[in-house]
Amino acid sequence: MASKRWAFRSSIKASDLTFYRTLSGRAANFAALLSLSVVILAACGFFGMTESIADGQMPRETLTIQSGEKTHTFEVEVARLPQEKSRGLMYRTELPVGTGMLFPYEEPTEIQMWMRNTYISLDMVFIRADGRVHRIAAYTEPMSDDIVSSHGDATGVLEIGGGEASRLGIKAGDLVRHAHFGTASSR
């Protein structure tokens, strides 16, 4: 019996073994190349998505806040799509005075935000459906995963530079004028 096995083994040529080893190596290389291609294509899709919502690429609109006798005007990017809301002001290193981002929501709900990957402190102005400021979360902590809540129903959040609301005297009860709240100025 041993001689038959030996005879079988001896009938395989060294060049045949090299071919099988090479084929195995080629198959392994192919699998590695295929895996790398999938990762690269996935990354292209991810970066393509983020580029479509890159800084400053969202629609810009004017929003005003009536605070007593004073009117404060902001040029805001409007984050309507889920991926725009998810990205928000992440990765920004500055937010010029008089600018911000509005996050409109269709239904009144308790809104919860965070500061993940946000390098600058913000004021989050939570706005009720009637356009009135409900609450201001001032000087939010950059890069924090802590939840910042509206503590009540709201249909929008305006993010502006940290401390800007206090500097301008913006407070709960002030009127936000913007089409989303049905309070746009007729001027």
Sine and cosine of phi, psi and omega as CSV:
sin_phi,cos_phi,sin_psi,cos_psi,sin_omega,cos_omega
0.00,0.00,-0.66,0.75,0.00,-1.00
-0.88,0.47,-0.60,0.80,-0.02,-1.00
-0.93,0.36,-0.53,0.85,0.04,-1.00
-0.91,0.41,-0.70,0.72,0.03,-1.00
-0.88,0.48,-0.70,0.72,0.02,-1.00
-0.88,0.47,-0.65,0.76,0.01,-1.00
-0.89,0.46,-0.65,0.76,0.02,-1.00
-0.90,0.43,-0.72,0.69,0.01,-1.00
-0.90,0.44,-0.63,0.78,-0.04,-1.00
-0.95,0.32,-0.26,0.97,0.03,-1.00
-0.99,0.16,-0.19,0.98,0.06,-1.00
-1.00,0.08,0.81,-0.58,-0.02,-1.00
-0.99,0.13,0.44,-0.90,0.03,-1.00
-0.85,0.52,-0.60,0.80,0.00,-1.00
-0.91,0.41,-0.53,0.85,0.06,-1.00
-0.91,0.41,-0.66,0.75,0.00,-1.00
-0.90,0.44,-0.65,0.76,0.03,-1.00
-0.89,0.47,-0.66,0.75,0.02,-1.00
-0.87,0.50,-0.73,0.69,-0.01,-1.00
-0.92,0.40,-0.64,0.77,0.05,-1.00
-0.90,0.43,-0.67,0.74,0.01,-1.00
-0.90,0.44,-0.66,0.75,0.02,-1.00
-0.88,0.47,-0.68,0.74,0.04,-1.00
-0.89,0.45,-0.67,0.74,0.05,-1.00
-0.90,0.44,-0.66,0.75,0.03,-1.00
-0.91,0.42,-0.66,0.75,0.02,-1.00
-0.89,0.45,-0.66,0.75,0.02,-1.00
-0.91,0.42,-0.68,0.73,0.03,-1.00
-0.89,0.45,-0.65,0.76,0.01,-1.00
-0.89,0.46,-0.70,0.71,0.01,-1.00
-0.89,0.46,-0.67,0.74,0.02,-1.00
-0.90,0.43,-0.68,0.73,0.01,-1.00
-0.90,0.44,-0.66,0.75,0.02,-1.00
-0.89,0.45,-0.69,0.72,0.03,-1.00
-0.88,0.47,-0.70,0.71,0.02,-1.00
-0.88,0.47,-0.64,0.77,0.02,-1.00
-0.89,0.46,-0.67,0.74,0.02,-1.00
-0.89,0.46,-0.69,0.72,0.02,-1.00
-0.89,0.46,-0.69,0.72,-0.01,-1.00
-0.90,0.44,-0.70,0.71,0.01,-1.00
-0.90,0.44,-0.64,0.77,0.04,-1.00
-0.89,0.45,-0.66,0.75,0.02,-1.00
-0.90,0.43,-0.64,0.77,0.03,-1.00
-0.88,0.47,-0.67,0.74,0.05,-1.00
-0.89,0.47,-0.69,0.73,0.00,-1.00
-0.90,0.44,-0.76,0.65,-0.03,-1.00
-0.94,0.35,-0.51,0.86,0.09,-1.00
-0.89,0.45,-0.64,0.77,0.02,-1.00
-0.91,0.41,-0.72,0.69,-0.05,-1.00
-0.93,0.37,-0.50,0.87,0.02,-1.00
-0.93,0.38,-0.56,0.83,-0.01,-1.00
-0.92,0.38,-0.34,0.94,0.04,-1.00
-0.87,-0.50,0.51,0.86,-0.03,-1.00
-0.89,0.45,0.26,-0.97,-0.02,-1.00
-0.74,0.67,0.78,-0.62,0.09,-1.00
0.98,0.20,0.09,1.00,-0.07,-1.00
-1.00,-0.09,-0.13,0.99,0.03,-1.00
-0.98,0.19,0.35,-0.94,0.03,-1.00
-0.84,0.54,0.62,-0.78,0.03,-1.00
-0.94,-0.34,0.68,-0.73,0.01,-1.00
-0.64,-0.77,0.28,-0.96,0.05,-1.00
-1.00,-0.07,0.67,-0.74,0.04,-1.00
-0.72,-0.69,0.66,-0.75,0.06,-1.00
-0.84,-0.55,0.46,-0.89,0.09,-1.00
-0.83,-0.55,0.85,-0.53,0.05,-1.00
-1.00,-0.01,0.93,-0.36,-0.04,-1.00
-0.86,-0.51,0.99,-0.12,-0.09,-1.00
0.90,0.43,-0.80,-0.60,0.01,-1.00
-1.00,0.07,-0.13,0.99,-0.07,-1.00
-0.99,-0.16,0.58,-0.82,0.09,-1.00
-0.88,-0.47,0.80,-0.60,0.00,-1.00
-0.94,-0.35,0.80,-0.61,-0.04,-1.00
-0.96,-0.29,0.70,-0.71,0.02,-1.00
-0.79,-0.62,0.65,-0.76,0.20,-0.98
-1.00,-0.09,0.91,-0.42,-0.12,-0.99
-0.87,-0.49,0.59,-0.81,0.22,-0.97
-0.99,0.15,0.61,-0.79,-0.03,-1.00
-0.93,-0.36,0.90,-0.45,-0.02,-1.00
-1.00,-0.08,1.00,-0.05,-0.04,-1.00
-1.00,-0.09,-0.62,0.79,-0.06,-1.00
-0.98,0.17,0.48,-0.88,0.00,-1.00
-0.81,0.58,-0.67,0.75,-0.02,-1.00
-0.94,0.33,-0.49,0.87,0.08,-1.00
-0.94,0.35,-0.67,0.74,0.03,-1.00
-0.91,0.42,-0.62,0.79,0.01,-1.00
-0.91,0.41,-0.64,0.76,-0.01,-1.00
-0.97,0.24,-0.70,0.72,0.03,-1.00
0.76,0.65,-0.75,-0.66,-0.01,-1.00
-0.98,-0.19,0.38,0.92,0.04,-1.00
-0.84,0.54,0.54,-0.84,0.13,-0.99
0.94,0.35,0.03,1.00,0.05,-1.00
-0.97,0.23,0.63,-0.78,0.04,-1.00
-0.97,-0.23,-0.13,0.99,0.06,-1.00
-0.39,-0.92,0.39,-0.92,0.09,-1.00
-0.64,-0.77,0.97,-0.25,-0.07,-1.00
-0.85,0.53,0.54,-0.84,0.07,-1.00
-0.83,0.55,0.65,-0.76,0.02,-1.00
1.00,0.08,0.12,0.99,0.06,-1.00
-0.83,-0.56,0.21,-0.98,0.03,-1.00
0.00,-1.00,-0.27,-0.96,0.03,-1.00
-0.67,-0.75,0.73,-0.68,0.04,-1.00
-0.97,-0.25,0.75,-0.66,0.06,-1.00
-0.93,-0.37,0.99,-0.11,0.00,-1.00
-1.00,0.07,0.60,-0.80,0.06,-1.00
-0.82,-0.58,0.61,-0.79,-0.09,-1.00
-0.94,0.34,-0.67,0.74,-0.07,-1.00
-0.92,-0.39,0.58,-0.82,0.09,-1.00
-0.88,0.48,0.77,-0.64,-0.02,-1.00
-0.39,-0.92,0.29,-0.96,0.12,-0.99
-0.97,0.23,0.91,-0.42,-0.07,-1.00
-1.00,-0.03,0.69,-0.72,0.03,-1.00
-0.83,-0.55,0.80,-0.60,-0.03,-1.00
-0.86,-0.51,0.14,-0.99,0.12,-0.99
-0.50,-0.87,0.06,-1.00,-0.08,-1.00
-0.89,-0.45,0.36,0.93,-0.01,-1.00
-0.82,0.58,0.73,-0.68,0.04,-1.00
0.84,0.54,0.38,0.92,0.05,-1.00
-0.96,-0.28,0.91,-0.41,-0.16,-0.99
-0.99,0.16,-0.27,0.96,-0.09,-1.00
-0.89,-0.46,0.50,-0.87,0.07,-1.00
-0.95,0.30,0.60,-0.80,-0.02,-1.00
-0.78,-0.63,0.36,-0.93,0.29,-0.96
-0.98,-0.21,0.78,-0.63,0.07,-1.00
-0.97,-0.26,0.90,-0.43,-0.02,-1.00
-0.98,-0.20,0.95,-0.31,0.00,-1.00
-1.00,0.05,0.75,-0.66,-0.17,-0.99
-0.85,-0.53,0.75,-0.67,0.02,-1.00
-0.97,0.24,0.16,-0.99,-0.01,-1.00
-0.88,0.48,-0.48,0.88,0.00,-1.00
-0.99,0.13,0.05,1.00,0.03,-1.00
1.00,0.04,0.06,1.00,0.01,-1.00
-1.00,0.03,0.62,-0.79,0.07,-1.00
-0.91,0.41,0.83,-0.56,0.01,-1.00
-1.00,0.01,-0.72,0.69,-0.10,-1.00
-0.36,-0.93,0.48,-0.88,0.10,-1.00
-0.83,-0.56,0.84,-0.54,0.14,-0.99
-0.99,-0.12,0.96,-0.26,-0.12,-0.99
-1.00,-0.02,0.52,-0.85,0.08,-1.00
0.76,0.65,0.80,0.61,0.02,-1.00
-0.87,0.49,0.50,-0.86,-0.10,-0.99
-0.98,0.18,0.87,-0.50,0.03,-1.00
-0.85,0.53,0.56,-0.83,0.11,-0.99
0.91,0.41,0.28,0.96,-0.06,-1.00
-1.00,-0.06,0.62,-0.78,0.11,-0.99
-1.00,-0.07,0.06,1.00,0.03,-1.00
-0.91,0.42,0.62,-0.78,0.00,-1.00
-0.97,0.23,0.71,-0.70,0.11,-0.99
-0.92,-0.38,0.92,-0.39,-0.14,-0.99
-0.97,-0.26,0.43,-0.90,0.09,-1.00
-0.97,0.26,-0.30,0.95,-0.04,-1.00
0.81,0.59,0.72,0.70,0.00,-1.00
0.54,-0.84,0.15,-0.99,-0.04,-1.00
-0.93,0.36,0.68,-0.73,0.05,-1.00
-0.55,-0.84,0.35,-0.94,0.08,-1.00
-0.85,-0.52,0.17,0.99,0.05,-1.00
-0.21,-0.98,0.41,-0.91,0.10,-1.00
-0.74,-0.67,0.76,-0.65,0.12,-0.99
-0.95,-0.31,0.85,-0.52,0.08,-1.00
-0.98,-0.20,0.82,-0.57,0.06,-1.00
-0.75,-0.66,0.13,-0.99,-0.04,-1.00
-0.84,0.54,0.58,-0.81,0.00,-1.00
-0.83,0.56,0.81,-0.58,0.01,-1.00
1.00,0.01,-0.16,0.99,-0.06,-1.00
-0.93,0.38,-0.61,0.79,0.00,-1.00
-0.88,0.48,-0.72,0.70,0.01,-1.00
-0.90,0.43,-0.69,0.72,-0.02,-1.00
-0.86,0.50,-0.59,0.81,-0.02,-1.00
-1.00,0.00,-0.14,0.99,-0.02,-1.00
0.98,0.18,0.35,0.94,0.03,-1.00
-0.96,0.27,0.71,-0.71,-0.07,-1.00
-0.56,-0.83,0.18,-0.98,0.05,-1.00
-0.83,0.56,0.67,-0.75,-0.01,-1.00
0.99,-0.13,-0.32,0.95,0.04,-1.00
-0.90,0.44,0.45,-0.89,-0.05,-1.00
-0.99,-0.10,0.82,-0.58,0.07,-1.00
-0.99,-0.11,0.83,-0.56,0.01,-1.00
-0.98,-0.22,0.91,-0.42,0.03,-1.00
-0.26,-0.97,0.52,-0.86,-0.03,-1.00
-0.83,0.56,-0.58,0.82,-0.03,-1.00
-0.85,0.53,-0.57,0.82,-0.04,-1.00
-1.00,-0.08,0.01,1.00,-0.02,-1.00
0.94,0.33,0.40,0.92,-0.07,-1.00
-0.86,-0.51,0.28,0.96,-0.05,-1.00
-0.86,0.51,0.65,-0.76,-0.01,-1.00
-0.92,0.40,0.61,-0.79,0.01,-1.00
-1.00,0.03,0.07,1.00,-0.03,-1.00
-0.93,0.36,0.00,0.00,0.00,0.00
